[in-house]
Amino acid sequence: NLYVTDTQSYRIRKIVISTGVVTTLAGAGTSGTTDGTGTSAEFKFPMGITTDGTNLYVSDTNNSRIRKIVISTGVVTTLAGSSQGSTDATGTSARFNYPIGITTDGTNLYVADKGNHRIRKIVISTGVVTTLAGSSEGSTDATGTSARFNTPLGITTDGTNLYVADYGNDRIRKIVISTGVVTT
């Protein structure tokens, strides 16, 4: 199956690749923040999506939240975030500012936190959110929070490194996950 964020319809869609059949896995089609099952859940401009094979993780961009969807049941919960801000904390005490891109290595999620110009790390098992790299708008290659991004959007991983589309700087940035070293 292929899973898609249907951003302006506030839904997460499932496409059976072999047949092209499209169904709604989650989302009521109305803007909101409700955790629930299937179409009783609500999103507000979901954009990024990744999976560990059992769950989907969605950057619910305009709600500044990271949502978890159990693929087999369609149950939607908020893993991290609850409102705009830049707080590193656990679960809904953490704050994001328009998170967009999201990827996983199976243990952690990595989020391009667009409005905060940061790359955030979420431990899936605990919901602990920390800033891996970035601190404010700019274009500095450095380590951890000494590095600077300008509106990071896309993100992917090879398991050792993260690769970030640093939109505002027109650059592709590499982050060594183990050290937080950022290079262009």
LUMFI-357616 format. One record per residue: x, y, z of N, C-alpha, C, O in turn. Coordinates in steps of 0.001 Angstrom, whole numbers. Example, Ala and Ser with C-alpha at 12.3 -4.5 7.8 and 13.67 -1.06 7.14 Angstrom:
<rs>
+---------+---------+---------+---------+---------+---------+---------+---------+---------+---------+---------+---------+
!    n_px !    n_py !    n_pz !   ca_px !   ca_py !   ca_pz !    c_px !    c_py !    c_pz !    o_px !    o_py !    o_pz !
+---------+---------+---------+---------+---------+---------+---------+---------+---------+---------+---------+---------+
!   13190 !   -5690 !    7800 !   12300 !   -4500 !    7800 !   13200 !   -3300 !    7800 !   14236 !   -3319 !    8465 !
!   12850 !   -2250 !    7080 !   13670 !   -1060 !    7140 !   12900 !      30 !    7870 !   13409 !    1138 !    8039 !
+---------+---------+---------+---------+---------+---------+---------+---------+---------+---------+---------+---------+
</rs>
This chain:
<rs>
+---------+---------+---------+---------+---------+---------+---------+---------+---------+---------+---------+---------+
!    n_px !    n_py !    n_pz !   ca_px !   ca_py !   ca_pz !    c_px !    c_py !    c_pz !    o_px !    o_py !    o_pz !
+---------+---------+---------+---------+---------+---------+---------+---------+---------+---------+---------+---------+
!     834 !   -1194 !       0 !       0 !       0 !       0 !     868 !    1243 !       0 !    2018 !    1236 !     440 !
!     281 !    2295 !    -503 !     895 !    3613 !    -490 !      21 !    4505 !     389 !   -1204 !    4473 !     277 !
!     639 !    5295 !    1257 !    -100 !    6195 !    2141 !     257 !    7634 !    1779 !    1429 !    7963 !    1594 !
!    -750 !    8477 !    1682 !    -590 !    9833 !    1182 !   -1270 !   10818 !    2124 !   -2363 !   10560 !    2627 !
!    -606 !   11953 !    2356 !   -1266 !   13039 !    3076 !   -2032 !   13856 !    2046 !   -1443 !   14455 !    1146 !
!   -3341 !   13869 !    2190 !   -4225 !   14652 !    1325 !   -4425 !   15979 !    2056 !   -5430 !   16195 !    2734 !
!   -3447 !   16847 !    1897 !   -3274 !   18036 !    2732 !   -4519 !   18900 !    2843 !   -4988 !   19164 !    3950 !
!   -5059 !   19342 !    1723 !   -6166 !   20289 !    1782 !   -7514 !   19628 !    2013 !   -8526 !   20309 !    2176 !
!   -7528 !   18301 !    2027 !   -8751 !   17582 !    2400 !   -8689 !   17088 !    3842 !   -9626 !   16459 !    4335 !
!   -7558 !   17385 !    4523 !   -7381 !   17038 !    5944 !   -7516 !   15536 !    6185 !   -8091 !   15116 !    7189 !
!   -6984 !   14722 !    5261 !   -7132 !   13265 !    5360 !   -5808 !   12560 !    5059 !   -4914 !   13104 !    4410 !
!   -5726 !   11337 !    5556 !   -4646 !   10430 !    5208 !   -5271 !    9335 !    4354 !   -6193 !    8646 !    4792 !
!   -4768 !    9181 !    3138 !   -5362 !    8257 !    2186 !   -4495 !    7017 !    2016 !   -3271 !    7074 !    2136 !
!   -5148 !    5901 !    1735 !   -4484 !    4625 !    1455 !   -4770 !    4260 !       4 !   -5919 !    4279 !    -436 !
!   -3713 !    3927 !    -734 !   -3862 !    3492 !   -2118 !   -3324 !    2076 !   -2222 !   -2162 !    1830 !   -1899 !
!   -4151 !    1148 !   -2666 !   -3689 !    -209 !   -2929 !   -2954 !    -148 !   -4270 !   -3566 !      93 !   -5310 !
!   -1666 !    -364 !   -4236 !    -843 !    -167 !   -5429 !   -1276 !   -1072 !   -6578 !   -1302 !    -637 !   -7729 !
!   -1615 !   -2319 !   -6280 !   -1945 !   -3270 !   -7352 !   -3256 !   -2960 !   -8061 !   -3436 !   -3344 !   -9217 !
!   -4174 !   -2269 !   -7386 !   -5498 !   -2012 !   -7988 !   -5799 !    -534 !   -8187 !   -6682 !    -175 !   -8966 !
!   -5059 !     332 !   -7477 !   -5332 !    1769 !   -7547 !   -6515 !    2206 !   -6707 !   -6920 !    3366 !   -6783 !
!   -7081 !    1312 !   -5907 !   -8222 !    1655 !   -5057 !   -7765 !    2600 !   -3947 !   -6800 !    2324 !   -3234 !
!   -8479 !    3722 !   -3816 !   -8153 !    4744 !   -2821 !   -9230 !    4773 !   -1752 !  -10421 !    4831 !   -2058 !
!   -8802 !    4731 !    -487 !   -9732 !    4859 !     640 !   -9142 !    5851 !    1644 !   -7950 !    6157 !    1603 !
!   -9981 !    6340 !    2531 !   -9531 !    7221 !    3600 !   -9205 !    6376 !    4819 !  -10080 !    5704 !    5365 !
!   -7947 !    6409 !    5248 !   -7533 !    5694 !    6453 !   -7891 !    6503 !    7697 !   -8352 !    5955 !    8699 !
!   -7670 !    7824 !    7616 !   -7931 !    8673 !    8782 !   -8206 !   10099 !    8325 !   -7679 !   10568 !    7316 !
!   -9038 !   10764 !    9092 !   -9362 !   12158 !    8823 !  -10814 !   12328 !    8429 !  -11343 !   11608 !    7582 !
!  -11443 !   13304 !    9069 !  -12867 !   13555 !    8853 !  -13135 !   14411 !    7624 !  -14268 !   14502 !    7151 !
!  -12076 !   15039 !    7110 !  -12285 !   15955 !    5996 !  -12580 !   17366 !    6455 !  -12859 !   18243 !    5638 !
!  -12519 !   17592 !    7758 !  -12683 !   18922 !    8325 !  -11457 !   19237 !    9169 !  -10832 !   18334 !    9725 !
!  -11119 !   20496 !    9262 !   -9956 !   20930 !   10007 !  -10208 !   20807 !   11509 !  -11245 !   21236 !   12014 !
!   -9233 !   20208 !   12218 !   -9368 !   20093 !   13663 !   -8184 !   19390 !   14278 !   -7189 !   19126 !   13603 !
!   -8287 !   19087 !   15558 !   -7183 !   18481 !   16308 !   -7575 !   17172 !   16999 !   -6814 !   16657 !   17818 !
!   -8726 !   16644 !   16686 !   -9267 !   15487 !   17407 !   -8473 !   14216 !   17137 !   -8246 !   13849 !   15985 !
!   -8051 !   13541 !   18216 !   -7525 !   12184 !   18129 !   -8732 !   11251 !   18098 !   -9724 !   11492 !   18785 !
!   -8647 !   10203 !   17312 !   -9777 !    9281 !   17214 !   -9436 !    8162 !   16253 !   -8277 !    7978 !   15882 !
!  -10457 !    7413 !   15852 !  -10259 !    6290 !   14940 !  -10815 !    6633 !   13563 !  -11948 !    7094 !   13427 !
!   -9988 !    6394 !   12543 !  -10438 !    6581 !   11164 !  -10944 !    7976 !   10876 !  -10254 !    8966 !   11121 !
!  -12159 !    8044 !   10354 !  -12719 !    9337 !    9940 !  -13251 !   10177 !   11104 !  -13792 !   11261 !   10883 !
!  -13106 !    9696 !   12325 !  -13474 !   10544 !   13470 !  -12297 !   11417 !   13912 !  -12478 !   12346 !   14698 !
!  -11109 !   11128 !   13417 !   -9932 !   11951 !   13729 !   -9917 !   13176 !   12821 !  -10493 !   13166 !   11734 !
!   -9247 !   14232 !   13286 !   -9143 !   15455 !   12488 !   -7690 !   15910 !   12383 !   -6894 !   15723 !   13303 !
!   -7366 !   16508 !   11244 !   -6044 !   17071 !   10965 !   -6223 !   18493 !   10446 !   -7322 !   18896 !   10062 !
!   -5121 !   19249 !   10442 !   -5140 !   20583 !    9841 !   -3880 !   20723 !    8980 !   -2799 !   21033 !    9481 !
!   -4042 !   20492 !    7706 !   -2966 !   20515 !    6716 !   -1848 !   19524 !    7042 !    -706 !   19929 !    7259 !
!   -2174 !   18218 !    7079 !   -1112 !   17212 !    7235 !    -229 !   17231 !    5999 !    -738 !   17274 !    4879 !
!    1075 !   17202 !    6181 !    1981 !   17292 !    5030 !    2958 !   16128 !    4934 !    2928 !   15388 !    3950 !
!    3818 !   15947 !    5925 !    4822 !   14891 !    5852 !    4278 !   13578 !    6374 !    3390 !   13551 !    7225 !
!    4830 !   12473 !    5847 !    4396 !   11152 !    6293 !    5552 !   10167 !    6166 !    6316 !   10211 !    5202 !
!    5671 !    9285 !    7141 !    6657 !    8207 !    7106 !    6069 !    7018 !    7848 !    5055 !    7154 !    8533 !
!    6691 !    5860 !    7718 !    6177 !    4659 !    8378 !    7308 !    3799 !    8915 !    8424 !    3815 !    8394 !
!    7003 !    3052 !    9959 !    7915 !    2025 !   10461 !    7386 !     634 !   10088 !    7914 !    -380 !   10544 !
!    6340 !     598 !    9256 !    5749 !    -661 !    8817 !    4501 !   -1024 !    9604 !    3637 !   -1733 !    9088 !
!    4389 !    -560 !   10826 !    3233 !    -820 !   11685 !    2402 !     439 !   11881 !    1174 !     391 !   11937 !
!    3090 !    1555 !   11983 !    2442 !    2848 !   12222 !    2843 !    3846 !   11147 !    3905 !    3735 !   10535 !
!    1971 !    4820 !   10933 !    2312 !    5987 !   10136 !    2573 !    7129 !   11107 !    1950 !    7215 !   12166 !
!    3494 !    7996 !   10737 !    3767 !    9196 !   11517 !    3570 !   10370 !   10572 !    4152 !   10410 !    9489 !
!    2753 !   11318 !   10983 !    2330 !   12409 !   10117 !    2668 !   13744 !   10771 !    2387 !   13961 !   11949 !
!    3271 !   14631 !    9992 !    3452 !   15999 !   10485 !    2162 !   16746 !   10180 !    1861 !   17057 !    9027 !
!    1414 !   17026 !   11226 !     144 !   17746 !   11136 !     507 !   19229 !   11215 !     438 !   19852 !   12275 !
!     890 !   19763 !   10082 !    1628 !   21020 !    9993 !     967 !   22200 !   10690 !    1591 !   22839 !   11538 !
!    -267 !   22498 !   10356 !    -887 !   23696 !   10929 !   -1393 !   23498 !   12355 !   -1812 !   24457 !   13003 !
!   -1358 !   22269 !   12846 !   -1628 !   22017 !   14257 !    -337 !   21961 !   15071 !    -377 !   21842 !   16295 !
!     819 !   22046 !   14384 !    2136 !   21963 !   15037 !    2248 !   20710 !   15896 !    2718 !   20750 !   17033 !
!    1798 !   19585 !   15311 !    1811 !   18306 !   16024 !    2385 !   17203 !   15149 !    2389 !   17297 !   13921 !
!    2864 !   16166 !   15801 !    3252 !   14942 !   15122 !    2246 !   13890 !   15569 !    2096 !   13611 !   16759 !
!    1562 !   13314 !   14587 !     492 !   12354 !   14880 !     942 !   10939 !   14520 !    1733 !   10739 !   13597 !
!     433 !    9978 !   15253 !     709 !    8551 !   15022 !    -586 !    7887 !   14605 !   -1627 !    8098 !   15227 !
!    -524 !    7083 !   13549 !   -1696 !    6323 !   13093 !   -1314 !    4852 !   13068 !    -355 !    4469 !   12397 !
!   -2051 !    4030 !   13789 !   -1855 !    2586 !   13740 !   -2480 !    2112 !   12424 !   -3688 !    2248 !   12230 !
!   -1675 !    1564 !   11529 !   -2152 !    1214 !   10195 !   -3298 !     202 !   10245 !   -4272 !     331 !    9503 !
!   -3187 !    -786 !   11098 !   -4187 !   -1871 !   11119 !   -5552 !   -1436 !   11642 !   -6563 !   -2057 !   11313 !
!   -5595 !    -377 !   12452 !   -6859 !      32 !   13072 !   -7312 !    1438 !   12697 !   -8486 !    1774 !   12848 !
!   -6387 !    2259 !   12210 !   -6724 !    3650 !   11911 !   -6792 !    4549 !   13133 !   -7264 !    5682 !   13038 !
!   -6328 !    4063 !   14285 !   -6349 !    4869 !   15511 !   -5295 !    5966 !   15417 !   -4119 !    5697 !   15172 !
!   -5740 !    7216 !   15617 !   -4868 !    8388 !   15536 !   -4668 !    8964 !   16931 !   -5629 !    9218 !   17657 !
!   -3393 !    9166 !   17296 !   -3054 !    9821 !   18561 !   -1994 !   10884 !   18292 !   -1308 !   10850 !   17270 !
!   -1874 !   11813 !   19208 !    -837 !   12832 !   19120 !     387 !   12315 !   19856 !     344 !   12062 !   21059 !
!    1479 !   12162 !   19116 !    2731 !   11692 !   19710 !    3490 !   12845 !   20363 !    4046 !   12697 !   21452 !
!    3506 !   13991 !   19688 !    4264 !   15131 !   20221 !    3700 !   16437 !   19675 !    3195 !   16498 !   18554 !
!    3800 !   17478 !   20494 !    3354 !   18804 !   20102 !    1909 !   19065 !   20463 !    1105 !   18141 !   20595 !
!    1590 !   20349 !   20623 !     203 !   20734 !   20909 !    -101 !   22152 !   20463 !   -1264 !   22514 !   20285 !
!     937 !   22957 !   20282 !     749 !   24333 !   19814 !    2082 !   24861 !   19305 !    3121 !   24221 !   19470 !
!    2043 !   26030 !   18687 !    3262 !   26608 !   18140 !    4240 !   27002 !   19231 !    3858 !   27467 !   20305 !
!    5515 !   26801 !   18920 !    6591 !   27159 !   19823 !    7845 !   26417 !   19433 !    7929 !   25877 !   18331 !
!    8823 !   26382 !   20320 !   10090 !   25711 !   20017 !   10619 !   24930 !   21210 !   11832 !   24819 !   21390 !
!    9729 !   24391 !   22018 !   10109 !   23733 !   23263 !   10504 !   22280 !   23041 !    9763 !   21516 !   22422 !
!   11674 !   21900 !   23548 !   12076 !   20499 !   23626 !   11483 !   19949 !   24920 !   11734 !   20487 !   25998 !
!   10705 !   18887 !   24817 !   10034 !   18304 !   25987 !    9499 !   16940 !   25572 !    9876 !   16409 !   24527 !
!    8626 !   16381 !   26386 !    8048 !   15071 !   26106 !    6595 !   15206 !   25681 !    5820 !   15945 !   26289 !
!    6236 !   14476 !   24621 !    4846 !   14394 !   24171 !    4233 !   15736 !   23849 !    4819 !   16541 !   23125 !
!    3050 !   15976 !   24388 !    2316 !   17199 !   24067 !    2879 !   18436 !   24765 !    2392 !   19541 !   24527 !
!    3884 !   18280 !   25611 !    4563 !   19437 !   26198 !    5577 !   20043 !   25225 !    6000 !   21186 !   25395 !
!    5963 !   19275 !   24209 !    6883 !   19784 !   23188 !    6134 !   20746 !   22278 !    4910 !   20684 !   22166 !
!    6881 !   21639 !   21628 !    6285 !   22616 !   20716 !    7035 !   22628 !   19393 !    8264 !   22562 !   19360 !
!    6272 !   22714 !   18293 !    6808 !   22827 !   16942 !    6221 !   24078 !   16302 !    5247 !   24646 !   16795 !
!    6831 !   24498 !   15190 !    6338 !   25648 !   14452 !    6287 !   25270 !   12967 !    7260 !   25448 !   12234 !
!    5158 !   24755 !   12550 !    4934 !   24275 !   11185 !    5893 !   23152 !   10784 !    6686 !   23322 !    9858 !
!    5831 !   22006 !   11471 !    6652 !   20869 !   11045 !    6161 !   20360 !    9692 !    4955 !   20260 !    9466 !
!    7085 !   20040 !    8797 !    6679 !   19589 !    7467 !    7272 !   18215 !    7170 !    6559 !   17215 !    7248 !
!    8551 !   18141 !    6833 !    9159 !   16864 !    6468 !    9342 !   15976 !    7674 !    9567 !   16458 !    8784 !
!    9242 !   14653 !    7452 !    9414 !   13691 !    8544 !    9974 !   12396 !    7972 !    9583 !   11962 !    6888 !
!   10894 !   11784 !    8713 !   11467 !   10505 !    8328 !   11756 !    9712 !    9593 !   11714 !   10254 !   10697 !
!   12050 !    8422 !    9427 !   12336 !    7584 !   10590 !   13459 !    6611 !   10292 !   13671 !    6204 !    9150 !
!   14175 !    6248 !   11350 !   15153 !    5162 !   11263 !   14618 !    3916 !   11970 !   15348 !    2947 !   12173 !
!   13345 !    3952 !   12340 !   12714 !    2830 !   13031 !   12666 !    3011 !   14540 !   11792 !    2444 !   15196 !
!   13573 !    3778 !   15098 !   13627 !    4049 !   16529 !   13261 !    5493 !   16829 !   12601 !    5789 !   17826 !
!   13698 !    6383 !   15955 !   13476 !    7819 !   16128 !   12793 !    8398 !   14905 !   12881 !    7855 !   13804 !
!   12113 !    9510 !   15120 !   11597 !   10318 !   14030 !   12475 !   11554 !   13932 !   12990 !   12045 !   14936 !
!   12640 !   12051 !   12718 !   13378 !   13281 !   12484 !   12450 !   14200 !   11711 !   11878 !   13811 !   10693 !
!   12306 !   15422 !   12204 !   11304 !   16348 !   11681 !   11963 !   17645 !   11237 !   12754 !   18237 !   11971 !
!   11626 !   18079 !   10022 !   12036 !   19403 !    9556 !   11030 !   20394 !   10115 !    9908 !   20507 !    9621 !
!   11447 !   21106 !   11148 !   10587 !   22059 !   11859 !   10760 !   23420 !   11177 !   11572 !   24247 !   11590 !
!    9975 !   23619 !   10129 !   10114 !   24744 !    9210 !   10209 !   26103 !    9905 !   11176 !   26836 !    9699 !
!    9238 !   26434 !   10706 !    9161 !   27760 !   11301 !   10207 !   28035 !   12360 !   10516 !   29191 !   12649 !
!   10761 !   26966 !   12946 !   11822 !   27123 !   13934 !   13211 !   27008 !   13323 !   14207 !   27232 !   14011 !
!   13294 !   26659 !   12024 !   14575 !   26514 !   11323 !   15455 !   25477 !   12025 !   16658 !   25666 !   12203 !
!   14801 !   24360 !   12420 !   15496 !   23331 !   13191 !   15155 !   21936 !   12672 !   14147 !   21729 !   11996 !
!   16016 !   21001 !   13004 !   15743 !   19589 !   12778 !   15561 !   18982 !   14155 !   16448 !   19043 !   15007 !
!   14395 !   18398 !   14353 !   14041 !   17863 !   15675 !   14078 !   16337 !   15648 !   13813 !   15722 !   14615 !
!   14397 !   15748 !   16753 !   14432 !   14298 !   16931 !   13379 !   13912 !   17952 !   13266 !   14537 !   19006 !
!   12601 !   12872 !   17632 !   11600 !   12347 !   18567 !   11898 !   10868 !   18794 !   11951 !   10096 !   17837 !
!   12089 !   10471 !   20030 !   12230 !    9060 !   20365 !   10824 !    8464 !   20326 !    9964 !    8842 !   21122 !
!   10592 !    7537 !   19404 !    9240 !    7014 !   19192 !    8677 !    6377 !   20462 !    7507 !    6588 !   20781 !
!    9473 !    5611 !   21187 !    8967 !    4863 !   22347 !    8576 !    5751 !   23524 !    7759 !    5350 !   24353 !
!    9153 !    6958 !   23609 !    8901 !    7815 !   24769 !    8251 !    9146 !   24421 !    7666 !    9795 !   25289 !
!    8345 !    9563 !   23153 !    7827 !   10874 !   22765 !    8725 !   12028 !   23164 !    8303 !   13182 !   23090 !
!    9954 !   11751 !   23587 !   10893 !   12802 !   23967 !   11379 !   13525 !   22712 !   11877 !   12901 !   21775 !
!   11227 !   14848 !   22710 !   11608 !   15683 !   21579 !   12831 !   16508 !   21959 !   12850 !   17164 !   23001 !
!   13862 !   16469 !   21098 !   15053 !   17288 !   21278 !   15405 !   17943 !   19940 !   14955 !   17502 !   18882 !
!   16195 !   18978 !   20003 !   16688 !   19623 !   18794 !   18020 !   18993 !   18431 !   18982 !   19065 !   19196 !
!   18073 !   18368 !   17246 !   19306 !   17742 !   16778 !   20226 !   18786 !   16147 !   21439 !   18761 !   16352 !
!   19641 !   19700 !   15381 !   20458 !   20707 !   14700 !   19619 !   21938 !   14394 !   18411 !   21852 !   14172 !
!   20290 !   23084 !   14389 !   19629 !   24338 !   14059 !   19181 !   25091 !   15293 !   18946 !   24511 !   16353 !
!   19066 !   26426 !   15124 !   18651 !   27254 !   16249 !   17874 !   28478 !   15784 !   16948 !   28924 !   16461 !
!   18247 !   29016 !   14638 !   17594 !   30214 !   14122 !   17867 !   30299 !   12628 !   18676 !   29545 !   12087 !
!   17189 !   31218 !   11978 !   17329 !   31365 !   10531 !   18751 !   31760 !   10158 !   19336 !   32661 !   10759 !
!   19304 !   31062 !    9145 !   20648 !   31353 !    8676 !   21138 !   30247 !    7773 !   20343 !   29448 !    7277 !
!   22446 !   30191 !    7551 !   23001 !   29157 !    6664 !   24372 !   28692 !    7137 !   25301 !   28576 !    6339 !
!   24497 !   28429 !    8422 !   25779 !   28063 !    9016 !   25958 !   26558 !    9081 !   25098 !   25851 !    9606 !
!   27085 !   26055 !    8542 !   27487 !   24669 !    8748 !   28215 !   24614 !   10083 !   29186 !   25340 !   10296 !
!   27750 !   23759 !   10976 !   28342 !   23646 !   12310 !   27776 !   22386 !   12964 !   27215 !   21531 !   12279 !
!   27918 !   22270 !   14268 !   27433 !   21108 !   15003 !   26232 !   21475 !   15865 !   26234 !   22485 !   16568 !
!   25203 !   20627 !   15795 !   24030 !   20774 !   16651 !   23344 !   22116 !   16513 !   23055 !   22567 !   15405 !
!   23086 !   22750 !   17642 !   22347 !   24013 !   17630 !   23191 !   25199 !   17178 !   22671 !   26309 !   17067 !
!   24482 !   24994 !   16913 !   25310 !   26053 !   16322 !   25067 !   26164 !   14817 !   25384 !   27186 !   14210 !
!   24507 !   25115 !   14217 !   24174 !   25147 !   12791 !   22923 !   25986 !   12589 !   22124 !   26161 !   13509 !
!   22761 !   26503 !   11378 !   21569 !   27303 !   11077 !   20986 !   26893 !    9729 !   21711 !   26615 !    8774 !
!   19654 !   26863 !    9679 !   18892 !   26538 !    8480 !   17948 !   27694 !    8182 !   17721 !   28563 !    9024 !
!   17399 !   27689 !    6961 !   16403 !   28683 !    6578 !   15226 !   27954 !    5936 !   15251 !   27646 !    4744 !
!   14216 !   27687 !    6718 !   12983 !   27048 !    6260 !   13237 !   25640 !    5725 !   12983 !   25378 !    4549 !
!   13734 !   24725 !    6565 !   13924 !   23353 !    6099 !   12567 !   22698 !    5832 !   11637 !   22825 !    6630 !
!   12468 !   22001 !    4706 !   11192 !   21379 !    4328 !   11279 !   19862 !    4246 !   10630 !   19167 !    5028 !
!   12059 !   19342 !    3329 !   12128 !   17893 !    3128 !   13247 !   17273 !    3931 !   14248 !   17925 !    4230 !
!   13072 !   15984 !    4287 !   14088 !   15279 !    5065 !   13989 !   13787 !    4771 !   12895 !   13241 !    4631 !
!   15148 !   13136 !    4678 !   15203 !   11685 !    4517 !   16458 !   11186 !    5222 !   17305 !   11979 !    5632 !
!   16572 !    9868 !    5360 !   17725 !    9290 !    6044 !   18198 !    8030 !    5345 !   17419 !    7321 !    4708 !
!   19496 !    7765 !    5478 !   20064 !    6483 !    5051 !   20390 !    5623 !    6272 !   21024 !    4575 !    6147 !
!   19957 !    6070 !    7446 !   20204 !    5357 !    8694 !   21398 !    5890 !    9470 !   21477 !    5720 !   10687 !
!   22328 !    6533 !    8773 !   23515 !    7113 !    9398 !   23476 !    8630 !    9340 !   23907 !    9315 !   10267 !
!   22951 !    9142 !    8232 !   22887 !   10582 !    7996 !   21458 !   10998 !    7692 !   20631 !   10191 !    7267 !
!   21191 !   12274 !    7919 !   19955 !   12892 !    7454 !   20319 !   13805 !    6290 !   21400 !   14394 !    6259 !
!   19405 !   13913 !    5339 !   19579 !   14831 !    4220 !   18377 !   15758 !    4223 !   17233 !   15305 !    4216 !
!   18639 !   17053 !    4235 !   17600 !   18053 !    4433 !   17554 !   18998 !    3243 !   18583 !   19515 !    2807 !
!   16348 !   19220 !    2721 !   16147 !   20259 !    1723 !   15982 !   21571 !    2482 !   14931 !   21844 !    3061 !
!   17042 !   22376 !    2466 !   17065 !   23647 !    3169 !   16544 !   24708 !    2193 !   17315 !   25409 !    1538 !
!   15244 !   24799 !    2120 !   14527 !   25564 !    1105 !   14970 !   27021 !     991 !   15264 !   27494 !    -107 !
!   15019 !   27715 !    2086 !   15341 !   29135 !    2065 !   16779 !   29438 !    1685 !   17097 !   30563 !    1302 !
!   17652 !   28441 !    1788 !   19052 !   28613 !    1399 !   19373 !   27971 !      57 !   20507 !   28060 !    -412 !
!   18386 !   27321 !    -572 !   18611 !   26626 !   -1849 !   19767 !   25639 !   -1748 !   20630 !   25588 !   -2624 !
!   19776 !   24846 !    -661 !   20866 !   23906 !    -416 !   20324 !   22560 !      67 !   19222 !   22464 !     606 !
!   21128 !   21543 !    -145 !   20878 !   20235 !     469 !   21916 !   20093 !    1561 !   23118 !   20186 !    1312 !
!   21439 !   19866 !    2776 !   22322 !   19781 !    3935 !   22369 !   18336 !    4433 !   21377 !   17610 !    4374 !
!   23517 !   17946 !    4912 !   23741 !   16608 !    5472 !   23988 !   16747 !    6969 !   24761 !   17602 !    7402 !
!   23328 !   15901 !    7755 !   23538 !   15875 !    9206 !   23972 !   14469 !    9600 !   23256 !   13505 !    9329 !
!   25117 !   14340 !   10227 !   25543 !   13060 !   10781 !   24733 !   12851 !   12053 !   24865 !   13615 !   13009 !
!   23898 !   11823 !   12066 !   22967 !   11632 !   13192 !   23715 !   11472 !   14523 !   23299 !   12043 !   15531 !
!   24792 !   10719 !   14539 !   25490 !   10422 !   15804 !   26183 !   11634 !   16415 !   26403 !   11674 !   17625 !
!   26531 !   12629 !   15585 !   27291 !   13779 !   16096 !   26561 !   15106 !   15953 !   26903 !   16070 !   16638 !
!   25556 !   15177 !   15069 !   24862 !   16434 !   14813 !   25633 !   17390 !   13918 !   25256 !   18555 !   13793 !
!   26714 !   16916 !   13290 !   27516 !   17765 !   12400 !   26736 !   18029 !   11122 !   26291 !   17096 !   10453 !
!   26574 !   19306 !   10784 !   25824 !   19733 !    9605 !   26800 !   20281 !    8567 !   27636 !   21133 !    8870 !
!   26678 !   19772 !    7324 !   27462 !   20294 !    6202 !   26540 !   20497 !    5014 !   25468 !   19899 !    4924 !
!   26980 !   21348 !    4111 !   26220 !   21590 !    2882 !   26678 !   20588 !    1829 !   26175 !   20600 !     705 !
+---------+---------+---------+---------+---------+---------+---------+---------+---------+---------+---------+---------+
</rs>
